[in-house]
Amino acid sequence: MNTPAAESLYAAREKIYPREVRGRFQRLRVIAVFGLLGLYYLVPWVTWGGRQAILFDLPARKFHLFGLTLWPQDLYYLTAMLITAALSLFFFTTLAGRLWCGYACPQTVWTEVFIWMEQLTEGKRHKRIKLDKGPWTREKVLRKSAKQFLWVTFSLFTGFTFVGYFTPIAELSGKVLTASLGGWEIFWVLFYSFATYGNAGFMREQVCKYMCPYARFQSAMFDRDTLIIAYDEKRGEPRGGRRRSVDPSEAGLGDCIDCTKCVQVCPTGIDIRKGLQYECIACAACVDVCDDVMETMGYEKGLVRYTTEHAVAGEPSRIARPRVFVYGLLMVAVLSLTAVSLLNRTPLRLDVIRDRNSLYRVVDGGRIENVYSLRLMNMDNESHDLEVTVSGLPGLTVETDPPALVVDSGAIEAVAARISAPAGTAAGGHDIRIRLLTADGEMTVEEPARFMAPARSP
């Protein structure tokens, strides 16, 4: 009895050779690549107020963002940023599919640059295929070596720039020139370089297909009114080759000439004619190349185009719909609240803790005294002379130890504060306000506290 041959559940990866393409969407992608990479590589060299404009100074536990300095206590701003990023992803995905993947994702951006370097050293698509299939000759060694040199150099520069966001890049450059990089700096330069080299040089579409979670949960944000890249099957089928002079209607053919160029230009190797697929990153390369073919054949453009599933089915579609407005309004609300908070942010912080040893004590003159522990934090970029005042009861006075309060930039000072009220003024518990302000009065912060006195003042 013959048994069927075992079928492998694993298919080895076939290398994809994206074909070169030109068009309006590819021009947008090129602009996005140059814009995003220009920002990534140039921003660390920008100075602001005598220091690096954007610097995540982990040893000092502060993040410089141009004129703003954030501390670990400002963690809620990071939370707001992450919420905004999530809402923007929901908004743009619901509106126009995987725009992020096609134009702004780091994997897409760096892969595009690596492909350009590959085309520069190894030639166009058919030459690259021929080169890989051919024997190792002197020309092949030279071309492959030139490509690897560009890839490795670019990866190392990428890793160096990444570390430059955490170590001042001018200082980091001096360490590189003098071969005095620290262990962690060497590790992160090499780690980020290796990640760039591996992801953009070799893994490429495998990252988008198997490693990126977005490809898996995007269907939860798609609906039949989401703008996607789609093939108009009604217009294109039945497909088939023909001369330019042949009338497709007379030959019983659709507009698709089955040239397979839409497959050849796809960076993930899919056939858009098979319908919506999670591997599609919405780069629109197939739109540009198909429009070029339609123009050559004298047919109307748009056989492959940005559209909706409803529109392809001949049904009315709504781009502006409730879920788009909800995501947009939430995103604007979070951004607005964050902006207002930043504009009204005071770089002083005050924490008040009551002395647990006693509720109150009677001091000279019969005054009722409470003792508090104050933690003063100066989150400004310069030191400040500070003053503590108190309000909430008549005749309240405050004394601090030490009396003169000078807090350096980024410093946290623990201060003992003795607050007293005249005898007979207070009885029981009272709410008071402790205020911390700079000597010039430009910055101030308040915290509530509880002042305790005997039920009947002595």
RAJO-V681781 format. One line per field, one symbol per residue. phi: phi as a letter, one per 30 degrees, with the letter a starting at -180 (. if undefined). psi: psi as a letter, one per 20 degrees, with the letter a starting at -180 (. if undefined). A space follows every 50 residues. Layout:
BEGIN
phi=???
psi=???
END
This chain:
BEGIN
phi=.dcdddcddccddcdccdddbblddddddddddddddddddcedddcbii bddbbcddedhbccbhdccccedceddddddddddddddddddddbicee ddbbdedddddddddeddddccjdedddddddddddcedddddddddddd dddddddddddedddccedddddddddchbddddddeddddddddddddd dbdhdddddccdddddcdddcdbdcddbcbcdddddcddldadddddddd dicdddchdidddddddciccdddjdbdddchdidddddddddddddicd djdcadabdddddicdbbddbedddddddddddddddddddddcdcdbbb ccbddddadabcceiidcbccbccccbccddbdbdcbcbbbkbdidbbbc bddccbcddidbccbdbccbbdeidbbicbdbbcccbdddidbbbbbdbc ccbdebdd
psi=ppqqqpppippqppppnpqqqqrhhhhhggggghgghggghhghipqokj rpgopnnghilqppndjppqrhikhhhgghghgggghhggghghgkblgg ghhiphggghhgghhghghhhiarghhgghghhrrorgggggghggghgg ggghghhggghghiihpphghhghhghjlkqrghggghghghgggggggh hggdihghghhphhhhjhhhiqaijpprpqpnhhhhqprqqrrhipohhh ikqaipjlijhhhhipijkroiijapqhipjkijhhgghghgghghikrp rjgprparhgghjjqqqogorghghgggggghggggggggghhjppkqpp pppqpihqgrqpapjjqppqpqppoppojrjqqqpqqprqrhqpjpqppq oqgpooprpjqppppppopqqqpihqpbqqprppppqrhijhpqqqqqrp pqrqhoq.
END
